[in-house]
């Protein structure tokens, strides 16, 4: 778990905080799901941005809205819309 006193986290710290793999964090960065910044070629994340991201996702889930569109192998989203 990243130190709460550090406002800037690495990809590994974000992965540990969210309970996901570093590869998943990388995919989230590439799809622009989470705000990230490159410093000397390495991704960095602001703690407040990650916490805001979680809060927004939680709010969407509580309202019954899809939190992310996912593609299936057939190119159709779960909502039945063409990808």
N, C-alpha and C positions, 0 to 999 in steps of 0.2 A: 504494500500500500504506500503511495507517495506521501511524503511528509506534508502535513497540512500547512506548515509555515511557508512552503515554497510555492509561489504563485505561478511558476512556469514548470510544466511537466514534460517529460520525454514520452515517446510513443510507448515505451515499455511501462511507464508509470500510468499512463491513461488506460492501457490494456488491463493492468492489474486492478485499477480503480473500478473499471466497468465490468471486470470479470470475463473478458473476451481475449482473443489472441491478438498479437501484434499485427498479423496479416489482416485481420478484420478491421483494426484501426486504420491500417494503410488503405484499405478499400473504402472506408468511410471518408478518408481525406480525399481520395481520388474522385469520389462521387460528390464531394463538397457537402457531405452531411454534417461534418463538424468543422469549425474554424481551426485552422492550423497555420503555422508560420515556419518558414525555413530559416534556420540560422546556421551559417557555414555548412550548408548542404544537409542538415538534419532537421527533421520535423520537431517543432515545439508547440505546446498547447498551453493556453492560459487556463488556470484552474477555474476561474469564474466563467469562461466560455463553456467548459465541459459541464459544469454544474447547471448553467443556463440551458444547455442542450438537453440534459436529463429532465429538467423541469418542463421544458416545452414538450418533450416526448410524453411525459407523464400526463400533461394537460390534454394532449390530443387523444391519448388512449382513454382517458376518463370520459371524453366527449363522444367516444365511439367512432372516432375517425381513424382511417388507416394512418399508421405512423410512417410508412414507407411503401413505395411501389416496388414490387419485386417481379422480376421477369421469370417466366417458366421456360422450359425447354422449347415449347411451342411458340414462344414470343407473345404470350397473352398474360396480362396482369391478373392478379386474383380477383379484381373487380370485373373482369370479363372484357376489358377494353383492349384493343390491339396495342401491342407495344410500339 
